[in-house]
Amino acid sequence: MQAARVVGRVVASRKYETLESVKLLLIQPLSWEEKEVGDPIVAADTVGAGANELVFWVAAREAAFSLGGNSLQDTPPVDAAIVGIVDGINLQEWTKTL
């Protein structure tokens, strides 16, 4: 899973049939320290994320599976999907003591 911030919404007049009821959002991938990583991408929203929210997302096969489907024919063709809304991040430096 990776972090991102919702930066926009994508409106499509025509979509693949299994994507008809799916909201598409533009997300900016981030490091967990909230620094931008790469360019914004389009992701299918599975959790009802909103503008400027911090989210976590998955890519590739996991993204397609997150939208459901019982077979290859009804699994949506997506490369990225938002699967959670982040309420907070607690980063700590873990040290090993012997």
C-alpha positions as CSV (number, residue, x, y, z in Angstrom):
1,M,0.0,0.0,0.0
2,Q,1.1,3.5,-0.8
3,A,0.1,7.0,0.5
4,A,-1.5,9.7,-1.7
5,R,-3.5,12.9,-1.5
6,V,-6.7,13.4,-3.5
7,V,-6.0,16.4,-5.8
8,G,-8.9,16.2,-8.2
9,R,-11.7,14.2,-9.8
10,V,-11.8,12.7,-13.3
11,V,-15.1,12.9,-15.3
12,A,-15.5,10.5,-18.2
13,S,-18.4,10.6,-20.6
14,R,-17.9,6.9,-21.5
15,K,-16.4,4.2,-19.4
16,Y,-15.9,0.4,-19.6
17,E,-19.1,-1.2,-18.5
18,T,-17.8,-2.6,-15.2
19,L,-16.6,1.0,-14.3
20,E,-20.0,2.7,-14.8
21,S,-20.7,3.3,-11.1
22,V,-17.1,3.8,-10.0
23,K,-15.8,7.3,-9.0
24,L,-12.4,8.1,-10.5
25,L,-10.1,10.4,-8.6
26,L,-6.8,12.1,-9.4
27,I,-4.3,11.3,-6.6
28,Q,-0.8,12.6,-6.0
29,P,1.4,9.7,-4.7
30,L,3.3,10.6,-1.5
31,S,5.9,9.1,0.8
32,W,4.6,8.3,4.3
33,E,6.4,11.6,5.3
34,E,3.9,13.3,2.9
35,K,6.4,14.3,0.3
36,E,5.3,14.1,-3.3
37,V,6.6,11.1,-5.3
38,G,6.2,11.2,-9.1
39,D,3.2,12.5,-11.1
40,P,-0.5,12.4,-10.2
41,I,-2.4,9.3,-11.3
42,V,-6.0,8.3,-11.8
43,A,-7.4,5.8,-9.2
44,A,-10.7,4.1,-8.8
45,D,-12.3,5.1,-5.4
46,T,-13.6,2.2,-3.4
47,V,-14.1,4.0,0.0
48,G,-15.7,7.4,-0.8
49,A,-12.7,9.6,-0.5
50,G,-13.0,13.3,-0.8
51,A,-11.0,16.4,-1.9
52,N,-7.6,16.9,-0.3
53,E,-8.0,13.7,1.9
54,L,-4.9,11.5,2.6
55,V,-5.6,8.0,1.4
56,F,-3.8,4.7,0.8
57,W,-4.0,2.9,-2.5
58,V,-2.9,-0.2,-4.2
59,A,-1.8,-0.9,-7.8
60,A,-2.0,-3.6,-10.4
61,R,-3.8,-6.9,-9.7
62,E,-4.7,-5.8,-6.2
63,A,-6.4,-2.7,-7.5
64,A,-8.6,-4.7,-9.9
65,F,-9.5,-7.2,-7.2
66,S,-10.5,-4.3,-4.8
67,L,-13.4,-3.5,-7.1
68,G,-14.8,-7.0,-7.0
69,G,-15.8,-9.3,-9.7
70,N,-16.2,-13.1,-9.7
71,S,-14.4,-13.7,-13.0
72,L,-12.0,-12.1,-15.4
73,Q,-14.9,-10.8,-17.5
74,D,-16.5,-8.8,-14.6
75,T,-13.3,-7.6,-12.9
76,P,-12.8,-3.9,-13.8
77,P,-9.7,-3.0,-15.8
78,V,-8.0,-0.6,-13.3
79,D,-4.3,-0.1,-12.4
80,A,-4.8,1.9,-9.2
81,A,-7.5,1.9,-6.5
82,I,-8.0,3.8,-3.3
83,V,-8.7,1.3,-0.5
84,G,-8.6,3.4,2.6
85,I,-8.7,6.9,4.1
86,V,-5.8,7.7,6.5
87,D,-6.9,9.2,9.8
88,G,-3.3,9.7,11.1
89,I,0.3,8.6,10.7
90,N,2.6,7.8,13.5
91,L,6.2,7.4,12.3
92,Q,8.8,6.3,14.8
93,E,12.4,5.4,14.5
94,W,12.6,1.8,15.8
95,T,15.9,0.9,17.2
96,K,17.2,-2.5,18.1
97,T,18.8,-2.9,21.5
98,L,20.9,-5.9,22.5
